[in-house]
Amino acid sequence: MDHADFGLASENQAADYLVQTHGWRVLARRVRFREGEIDLIMETDERRLVFVEVKARKSFTFGAAVESVTPEKVRRIRRAIGKWRSQSGDFREGELLLVTMEWHGGKLTVEEVGME
C-alpha cells in the first residue's frame, strides 16, 4: 500500500471510528483549498462541527503521529476551515480535533487530541 492509499485508508478508518464511538456524522471528506486541507468535517448530535486532522503511522521511524502536526500545519488547517466556512455559509460552533492512529506490535491505537 503506497503512502496515498495508506492516508486515505486511515482517514476512512478514523471516520468510521468517530461515527461508531461518538455517533457523529460525516459531512465532508478531504476538503482541499489552496490554503490547506481538512481531512474530515463531522457533525455531532448537538449539531456542532468537528474539523478532523488524521495522522497515522505504521512505525515510529519518523516519530509519533502527534509530532508531525506543526504550528504551520495547524495554521493551514485553520485557513482551510475559514475558506470552507465562507464558501458553505456554515458558521456553527466548531472545534479542531487531531485523531492519531499508530500501529504497536500489530495492534492499532487510536487517540483523540483537541487542538487549539
C-alpha positions in Angstrom: 0.0 0.0 0.0 1.5 3.3 -1.0 1.6 6.5 1.0 -1.6 8.0 -0.6 -3.6 4.8 -0.2 -2.5 4.5 3.4 -3.6 8.0 4.1 -7.0 7.5 2.5 -7.5 4.2 4.4 -6.5 5.9 7.6 -9.0 8.8 7.1 -11.7 6.3 6.3 -10.9 4.3 9.4 -10.8 7.4 11.6 -14.3 8.5 10.2 -15.7 5.0 11.0 -14.2 5.2 14.5 -15.7 8.6 15.2 -19.1 7.5 13.9 -19.1 4.3 15.9 -17.6 5.9 19.1 -19.5 9.2 19.2 -22.3 8.8 16.7 -21.1 11.8 14.7 -22.0 12.2 11.0 -19.5 12.8 8.2 -20.3 16.0 6.3 -17.3 16.1 4.1 -14.0 14.3 3.4 -10.7 15.5 2.0 -11.7 19.1 1.6 -8.9 20.9 -0.3 -8.2 24.5 -0.9 -5.0 26.4 -1.9 -4.9 27.5 1.8 -4.8 23.9 3.2 -6.8 20.7 3.6 -9.3 19.4 6.0 -9.3 15.6 6.3 -12.9 15.2 7.8 -15.7 17.6 8.6 -18.1 16.0 11.1 -21.3 17.0 12.9 -22.1 16.0 16.4 -25.5 15.1 17.8 -25.6 18.7 19.2 -25.1 19.9 15.6 -21.6 21.2 16.4 -18.9 21.0 13.8 -15.7 19.0 14.3 -12.9 19.6 11.8 -10.6 16.5 12.0 -7.0 16.1 11.1 -5.9 12.5 10.8 -2.3 11.4 11.3 -1.3 7.7 11.0 1.9 5.9 11.5 2.9 2.3 10.6 6.1 2.7 12.6 7.9 5.2 14.8 10.8 5.7 12.3 9.7 9.3 11.7 8.4 9.8 15.3 4.9 9.7 16.8 1.9 10.8 14.7 1.2 13.8 17.0 4.7 15.1 16.5 4.0 15.7 12.8 1.4 18.4 13.4 3.4 21.6 13.4 2.2 25.1 14.2 2.3 25.8 10.4 0.2 22.8 9.7 -2.4 24.0 12.2 -2.4 27.4 10.6 -3.0 25.9 7.2 -5.9 23.8 8.5 -7.4 26.9 10.2 -7.2 28.8 6.9 -8.9 26.0 5.1 -11.6 25.9 7.7 -12.2 29.6 7.2 -12.4 29.1 3.4 -14.8 26.2 3.9 -17.0 28.3 6.2 -17.1 31.2 3.8 -18.0 29.0 0.8 -20.5 26.9 2.7 -22.1 29.7 4.8 -21.9 27.3 7.8 -20.6 29.3 10.8 -21.8 27.0 13.5 -19.7 26.5 16.6 -16.9 24.0 16.0 -13.6 22.6 17.1 -10.4 21.2 15.6 -9.6 17.6 16.6 -6.5 15.5 15.8 -7.0 11.8 15.5 -3.8 9.8 15.7 -3.6 6.2 14.6 -0.5 4.2 15.4 0.4 0.5 15.0 2.1 -1.0 18.0 3.1 -4.6 17.6 0.3 -5.3 15.1 -2.3 -3.6 17.2 -3.9 -0.2 16.3 -4.0 2.5 18.9 -6.4 5.4 18.2 -6.2 8.7 20.2 -8.1 11.9 20.0 -6.3 15.2 20.9 -8.1 18.5 20.9 -6.2 21.3 19.1 -6.5 25.0 19.9 
